[in-house]
Each structure stands twice: as structure tokens, then as C-alpha cells.
């Protein structure tokens, strides 16, 4: 049986406010084209399909169109929820599964009551233990569903690892056996800074050790970490497919892939990463204004982050960079600040308007216009009033 492993589509993600819808459309078409050309029977989509819990209609269309094209090509889809996905939305999508050829797992289900999905292939049957992202507040519920003992309720990573092993306990010798899940495996490579993974869910609190992963699957398909990589310390072949596009500047230079998995019952799998070519790269330029402008021609159509060395904040310099480099989506001014501790105010002592002013100065090298500060304060007041009304409303 031939499977395609993908994850972390993050459809709807923008780059500093600029839409990337065309890039998502192109890369999803590329993924489906690879699946067709490689004779793939099923796609494992391991979470974070959308970037937001409430995606835009455009994002929905991109995802649903991709799933429709999979069905047209005869490619079955097993889809599990990630931490960016809305479980209620996935549950609604699952109600249409028989029409769109997609099996959806929006929450942890008992192994014998929907937790393990079945895919009928041309020559073999695959059993997919499908475990979506489990938030720290829900691991006890997940363990209780699995019938695990009280000893697992204390530590998130141990509880999740126990859930994964229990889900795979029913695998037999006559089927292709796969675990598909959305988790962070401790010591996986992630961007040290500027990564687009949610840092809250990428740390040791959420880190399942590679050695605690189950030994019964033939392959473990992971989502959550955006850099494609194999987990060498896992007991069975285990890999992150990574995101489809370079989503933020921490991912610049990463070659994005999907993984083709060839599996037969009772035999070791083979996995082949297939490079993706769609989407615009991300790049960074650092130096003085003249140095940055001199290197601009070498960046092609990449989205740019510019770190500009200046002696002091200069009004209008960021705008000059953007005029010269239309692809510069992030301009940062770097200069030495006074080391006098008495001149440093703590954030706690600054008002929201002061914080906005500091941010604007850092981004644009000039003070915001009074009218802009007034608009900011007006919007802030409206937001506060809306929150107060929501709190006061009867439940």
C-alpha cells in the first residue's frame, strides 16, 4: 500500500498581513499532483489543516477544493485535528465523510469505537490509529476514555504516550499498521526564534520522548513541527512531514516535502521524501541601507525581512526600504540603546498607548501621528467595552 504523509497546511496563514492564498492553492495542487503521479491510495493529513479556529471562507474553499480533488483522483484521506484546528468544525466535516472520501478524527476516541480508522487499499487493508492533538487540560479525559489507571493522570507527556501505546495495542499481522498523530516529540528540531509553531505547545511540558512511542506501528506519521525530519531515536520509523510553505522567517531555507510511504503487512516500510517547489521563499537581509539595497537583486521573489543597521531612529527610513524593496514585509531598525538602567521603564509602568508608540518607533523609525494614537485609543476602548458587555451578559 502506498500512502502520502502530510501535515501542517496552515491554510489562511498570512505573512505580515499579506495574503498567501495563491501560494496555498498552488502547493495543494502540487501535493495532489504528486499523490496522483505516485499512485497513492490514501493521504495521512496529520493536523493543523487551517491556521485559525475560525478560518475565512476563502481558506475553507481552498481546503474543501483540495479534498474534493483527492476524491476525484480516488485518494482516500485520513484527517486528524491539530492544535490550530477547531474540533467542532472538524466534527461537522466528519459528518460529510462518506460524500467526500475523508475520515476525520476531531477528538480522541476509544480504540474499538472509532479511534482506529480502516482504509481499504487495492491489495491490503490499513489500520490507522488516529490521535489528534491533546491539550494539557484534556489528557486526563483522554486517558480515562482509554481506560488507563490513575497513575497516568499526573504528567502530560506520560499520559499522551500511554494513550498512543494503548491505541496501537490492537494492531495485527495481516494489516498495514500506522499511527497518525499531532504531538511534539522532545528534542525534535524547531526554530529557536521566529518559528511559526505555537511556542506554548512546543516545549518540554508537551514533549513526548521518542523512546516512549509505541513499538507496534510500522510507521508513525507526525504533525506539529514544521521542519521536515525523521525521529532517529524512535523505536519504529517516525517522521514529521513538516509544513507546506515556509510560514515564518524561522523557517527560511527549509526545503519543504511530503513523504511517500510504501508498506506491506509485517514488513518494514520505506519512506521517500518528495520535494515541494511551490510557494515563495523567505529571506533576510542585514546591514546598512546601502548594503541591503546592493544585495536586493539576489533575493528574487522572496519575502524579505530587513534588519537595518542605523545609528539612531531615522524618520522615514523604513518607508524608504519598502519603496525600494516591495517584497520587504518586515523592516527592523537596529541601533545601540542607552545602557543607563534609570532610563529603562518596565513594561508594567507603560500604558497601552505608550507600548503602541514604542512599537511604532521601532518599526518605522519615527513617532506616530497624534491622530493615529487617538485612533488606537478609540479602538482599544471599543474592545474593552465589548469585553465588559460580554462578561456582563447572562449566560
N, C-alpha and C positions, 0 to 999 in steps of 0.2 A: 504494500500500500504506500502511495506517495502522498505526503502531506506538506502543506506550506505553513510555516510558523511566522506570525507577525504579531505586532502589539504596538501600543502607544502611538496611535494615529494622531490623537490630539486635534481632531478636525475642529476648526474655529479659532485656533491659536493665531494671534497677530504678532507682528514684530514692531514694537514701539508704536502701536496704533495703526500700522499699515496692514491691510488685508493680504492674506496669503491663499485666498480661496483658489486661484488659478493653479498655484503650486500643488495644493492638496488634490485638485481634480486630476492633474497630470500624473502625480505619483500614484494615486489609487488606480488609475488606468494602467500604469506600468506594472503594478503589483498583480492585477488581474490578468494582464497580458503574459506575465511570467508564469502564473499558475496555469494558464491555458497551454502555453508552449511547452511546459514541463510535464503536462499530463497529470496535474494534481487532482486528487479525488476529494480532498477536504482541506479547508483552511482553519487553522487554530488562531483565533483572534484573542489575545491574552490581555485585554483590559485597556482602559483609557482610550476608548474609541473617540469620544468627544473631549474637548478641553474644559468645558463648563457643565455644571449641573443643569443649566437651563440654556441649551445651545440655540443659536439663531435658526430661523427657517432655512437659510442658505446652508448652514452646517448639516442640518437634517437631510436636506436634499442630496448633498454630497455623499453622506453615509448610505442613505437608502438606495441611491443610484448604484453605488459600488456593490451593495448586497444583491441588488436586482441583477446586475451583470454577472455576479457569481452564479446565481441560479440559472441564468441563460446559458452559461458555459458548463452546467452540470456539476458545479463545485459546491459541495456542502460546506457549511460554516458552523463551527462551534465557537460561541462568543461568550466570554466571561467579563464580569464587571471589574473595573479598576477604581482607584480612589477618586478619580476625576468624574466618574460616571454616576448618574442618578439611578439608584436601584429601582425606583418607581417607573422611570422611563424604560429601563431595560425589561421590567416585568411586563409593561404594556407591549413592548416589541415582541416579547416571547409569546404573547397570545396570537401573533400572526405567523408563528414559526412554520406551520405546515404550508403556508402560502408562499413564503419567501425562502424556504430551504435553510433556515437558520435555527440552530438550537441555542437558547440563551440561558445562561446561569447568572442570575442577579444577586443571589444570596446563597450561603452555604446550605446545602440540602443533605439529608441522610444518604449514605452510600446506596442503599437499596430503595430509595424513594426519590429518585431524580438526580442524585448527586453525581452519578456516573452516567455519562452520555454514551449512546451507541451510534456508530457510523458504519453503515453497510457499504463496503467497497466492492470493487469488481471481483477481487479474489479472496479478500479477507474482511473480517469484522474488527473494527477498532473500538476499544473501550477507553473513554476519555474521563478521567477523574477531574472534574471541573470545579475549581475552588477560587471564587472571586476574592477581591481584597477584603480582609477582615480588619475593621478598625479596632483600636486598642480597647474601646469600650464594649466591644461585642464578642471578644474572644471567649468569654465565659459562656455566652449563649451558644456560640458555635460548638464549643466543647460539650456543652450539655446536649445539644442535638445529636452529637456523635456518641453519646452515652459514656463519655470519659469520666474518670474519677475526679474527686475534689482536688487532688494533688496538682492537677494541671491548671488550676484557676489562678495561680499566682503570677506567673511570668508570661508575658505576651508571646515571646519567641518560642518557648517550650510548648505553649498551648497550640500555637499555629502548627508547629512541626508535628505534634501529636495528631492534630486534625488531618494533616496531609498524609501521614502514615496510615491512619485508620481508613481514609478514603481509598487507599490503594491496596488494602488488605484482600479485597475480593478478586484481584486480577488472576486470571487462569492462563494455562499454557497454550491455549488454542486461539487466542486473540492478540491483536496488536494493542499494547497497554501503554497509555500515555497519561502523564499528569500535566494539566494545564492550569497555571495559577498566576496570581498577580501579587508578588511579595518582594521584599528586599532581602537578598542573601548577604549576610555580613561579609565584608571585605570585597564586595563587588566594586568595580571601578565606577566612580561617579565624579562629575565635575566638582573640583574643590570650591570654586566660586562661580557665580553666574550660570549655574546649571538650571535647567527648566523643570527638573523634578521638584516636587514639593519637599523642601528640606524637613518639614515636620515628619514626613513619612519615610525619610531616607536617613536613618541613624541607627545606633546600636539598640535602642529601645525596640525598634521594629525589625531588627536584623536576625533572621533565622540562620543558624550556622549551616554550612554546606554539609558537614558530617551528620546533621540530624535529619537530612532529607530522606525520603523513603527509598528503599532499595529494590522494590518490586516493579516500578515502571521501566520500560525500555528507553524512555526519553522523558525529560522534564522540560516543558516549554514555559518559559518565564516572560512576564511583562513587569514593567515598573521602572527599570533602569534604562536610560536612553542610549547608552553606548553599547553597541553590539559586542558580545563577549561570551566565551564559554566559561563555565564554573569548573575549574580543573579539579577542585578538591571534593566535588560531589561524588556519591557512590555510583551513579549512573550518568550517562551523557546528559548534560544540563546546560542550557544556554538562554541568554537574553537575545531576542531578535533586535531590540533597540527601536528607536523612533524612525519614522519615515523621512523626516526632514531634519536639518539642523535647526532646532527650535529656538535656541538662545545662544549667546556668544560663548558660553561654556562648552558648547558642542562643536565649535568651529574646528574644521579639519577632520571631523569624524566621517568615515565612509559608511553610509547607511546601507543596510542589507535586509533581505528576507532570507529565511532558511528553508531549504528543501530537505525533508526528512523521508528517507526510504526505510520502511520497516516491514518485517515479516514476523509472525508469531515465533517466539522462542529464539530469535536470532538477534545479534547486535545490530543496532540501527546505524545507518550512515547519514551524516548531515552535511549539506553543501550550502555555504552562504552565497547568495546571488546579489551582486552589487546593484544598487539603485542609482539612476542617473538623473532623475527629475529633481526639480527644486533648485532654488538659488542658494549658493554657499554663503556663509558668514565669514567676515574677515575683520581684522583690527589693524588700524594704523596708529602709530605712536611717534610723536616727535614735535618739532616746531611746525608752525603753519607752512613755511616753505618746504620743509621735509615731507610733510604729509601730502601737500599738493603735488610734489615731484613724484611720489610713489603711487598716486591715484590711478594712473593709467594701467597699472599692473593688476588691478583688482577685478577687472571685468565687470560683470553684472552683480557682484556680491553685495549683500547688505553690509554696511560698514559701521563699526564703532570706532570713533576717532578720539584718542586721548591726546589732547593738545597741551604741550609744554608752554606755559606763559609765565611771565614774572609776577603778574598780578591780574585780577579780573579785568577784562577789557570789554567794554560795551560793544556789542555787535559782532564780536569775533566768531561766535558760534553760528550766527546767521551767515557770515561770510563763508564758513566751511560748508554749510548746507547748500548755499548757492553754487559753490564750485563743485561740490560732490553731492548730486541729487540722491545718491544711494546711502548717504550718511544718515542713519536712523538714530544714532546716539552720539552726542558730542559732549565730551567731558573735559573741563579745564583743570589742569594740574599745576599747582604752584605751591610754594612754601608758605605755610601759615605761621603766625607768631607762636613762639613757644612759651609765652607768658601765661602761666596757669590761671592768673587772676582774670585774664581776658576770655577764658573759656566758660561759657554758660552751660549748665546741664540742660538736657532736653526737658526735664521736668519743669524747668523755670520758663520755658518758652511757650507762647501761645500758638494756636494753630496757624494764625496769620504769620507769626514770626517764622515758624517752620516752613511755611509755603514760600516766604520771601527768601530764606536761606537756600531752599531747593532751586528756586528760580535763578538766584545769583550763580549757583554752581553750574546750572545747565546753560545759562545764556550770558554770563559774564557781565550782567547789568542788573539794576534794581527794577522790579516790576512797576508798571504804571499804577498810580493810585486807583484808577478805575478797575484795573484787574484785581487788585487786592479787595476792593469793595465787592466785586462780583464773587470772589472766592468766599468772603464772609457771608454774603447773602445765600449762596448755595449751602454753606455749612449750617447756617441757621435753619434753612428749609429741611435739611437732613435730620437735624436734631429734633425739630418739631414733628417730623414724620415718625421718628423712633418713639418719641414720647406718646404720640397718639396710638401707636401700635401697642405699647405697654399698657396704656390705659383702657384699651378696647376690651370688652368682656370676652372671655374665652368660649 
